[in-house]
């Protein structure tokens, strides 16, 4: 998947981040940590949704006429995306018997870890790269 199209990069990154999240959650379930597994899954899904919204809203902010419109759209984007991540943490915090807040916080970095691992592992294993190089 070596397309120069931004949409292809976003799709590949989201797919890989969700694969990593599901895999890590299944591993946590296998070792008997269901609250950590569910917290990580919640954080990973919120991370993927945050990245998708950023990819969707950033071009709209850049297309705005004038500085005021671009700043307004950028602020709206940040409020929506941080609200989404805050909501995931809130849900985890209000259900401590079934969701781990710590695992949810770790899961919120799923996309960032995916992008960094793609850059590092993609050099040695080009077949693993999602095209972020």
C-alpha positions as CSV (number, residue, x, y, z in Angstrom):
1,X,0.0,0.0,0.0
2,X,2.5,2.6,-1.2
3,X,0.0,5.2,-2.5
4,X,0.7,8.9,-2.1
5,X,-2.9,9.5,-1.5
6,X,-3.5,10.8,2.1
7,X,-6.7,8.7,2.4
8,X,-4.7,5.5,1.8
9,X,-2.3,6.4,4.6
10,X,-5.2,7.2,7.0
11,X,-6.9,3.9,6.1
12,X,-3.8,1.9,6.5
13,X,-2.9,3.5,9.8
14,X,-6.4,3.1,11.2
15,X,-6.5,-0.5,10.2
16,X,-3.1,-1.3,11.7
17,X,-3.9,0.6,14.9
18,X,-7.1,-1.3,15.4
19,X,-5.4,-4.6,14.7
20,X,-2.8,-3.8,17.3
21,X,-5.5,-2.8,19.8
22,X,-7.5,-5.9,19.2
23,X,-4.4,-8.1,19.4
24,X,-3.2,-6.5,22.7
25,X,-6.8,-6.7,24.1
26,X,-7.0,-10.4,23.2
27,X,-3.6,-11.0,24.8
28,X,-4.8,-9.3,28.0
29,X,-8.0,-11.4,28.0
30,X,-5.8,-14.5,27.6
31,X,-3.8,-13.6,30.7
32,X,-6.9,-12.9,32.7
33,X,-7.1,-9.1,32.7
34,X,-10.6,-8.4,31.3
35,X,-10.8,-4.9,32.8
36,X,-7.4,-3.9,31.2
37,X,-8.5,-5.5,27.9
38,X,-11.7,-3.5,27.7
39,X,-10.0,-0.3,28.8
40,X,-7.4,-0.7,26.1
41,X,-10.0,-1.4,23.5
42,X,-12.0,1.7,24.5
43,X,-8.9,3.8,24.3
44,X,-7.8,2.3,21.0
45,X,-11.2,3.0,19.4
46,X,-11.2,6.5,20.7
47,X,-7.6,7.0,19.4
48,X,-8.7,5.7,15.9
49,X,-11.8,8.0,16.0
50,X,-9.6,10.9,17.0
51,X,-7.2,10.3,14.1
52,X,-10.1,9.9,11.6
53,X,-11.7,13.1,12.7
54,X,-8.4,14.9,12.5
55,X,-7.9,13.6,8.9
56,X,-11.5,14.7,8.1
57,X,-11.5,18.1,9.7
58,X,-7.9,19.4,9.0
59,X,-8.4,19.9,5.3
60,X,-11.7,21.8,6.0
61,X,-9.8,24.1,8.4
62,X,-7.1,24.7,5.7
63,X,-9.7,25.5,3.1
64,X,-11.4,28.2,5.2
65,X,-11.3,31.7,3.8
66,X,-9.5,34.1,6.1
67,X,-7.6,33.6,9.3
68,X,-10.6,33.8,11.5
69,X,-12.5,31.0,9.8
70,X,-9.4,28.8,9.8
71,X,-8.8,29.4,13.5
72,X,-12.5,28.8,14.3
73,X,-12.5,25.5,12.4
74,X,-9.2,24.4,14.0
75,X,-10.6,25.2,17.5
76,X,-13.8,23.3,16.8
77,X,-11.7,20.3,15.6
78,X,-9.6,20.3,18.8
79,X,-12.7,20.7,21.1
80,X,-14.5,17.8,19.3
81,X,-11.4,15.5,19.3
82,X,-10.4,16.2,22.9
83,X,-14.0,15.8,24.0
84,X,-14.0,12.4,22.4
85,X,-10.8,11.3,24.2
86,X,-12.1,12.9,27.5
87,X,-15.3,11.0,27.1
88,X,-13.4,7.7,26.8
89,X,-11.5,8.5,30.0
90,X,-14.7,9.6,31.7
91,X,-16.5,6.3,30.8
92,X,-13.5,4.3,32.1
93,X,-13.3,6.3,35.3
94,X,-17.1,5.9,36.0
95,X,-16.9,2.1,35.4
96,X,-13.8,1.1,37.3
97,X,-15.0,-2.4,38.0
98,X,-15.2,-3.2,34.3
99,X,-12.8,-0.7,32.6
100,X,-9.2,0.2,33.5
101,X,-8.6,3.9,33.3
102,X,-4.8,3.3,32.9
103,X,-5.3,0.9,30.0
104,X,-7.7,3.4,28.4
105,X,-5.1,6.1,28.7
106,X,-2.5,3.8,27.1
107,X,-5.0,3.0,24.3
108,X,-5.4,6.6,23.5
109,X,-1.9,6.5,22.0
110,X,-2.6,3.5,19.7
111,X,-2.4,5.6,16.5
112,X,0.8,7.4,17.6
113,X,2.4,4.1,18.5
114,X,1.3,2.6,15.2
115,X,2.8,5.5,13.2
116,X,6.1,5.4,15.1
117,X,6.4,1.6,14.9
118,X,5.7,1.8,11.2
119,X,8.5,4.3,10.7
120,X,11.0,2.2,12.8
121,X,10.0,-1.3,11.6
122,X,9.3,-0.2,8.0
123,X,13.0,0.4,7.5
124,X,13.9,-3.2,8.4
125,X,10.7,-4.9,7.3
126,X,9.3,-3.0,4.3
127,X,6.4,-5.4,4.0
128,X,5.2,-4.1,7.5
129,X,5.2,-0.5,6.4
130,X,1.9,1.3,5.9
131,X,3.5,3.9,3.7
132,X,4.4,6.6,6.2
133,X,8.0,6.9,5.0
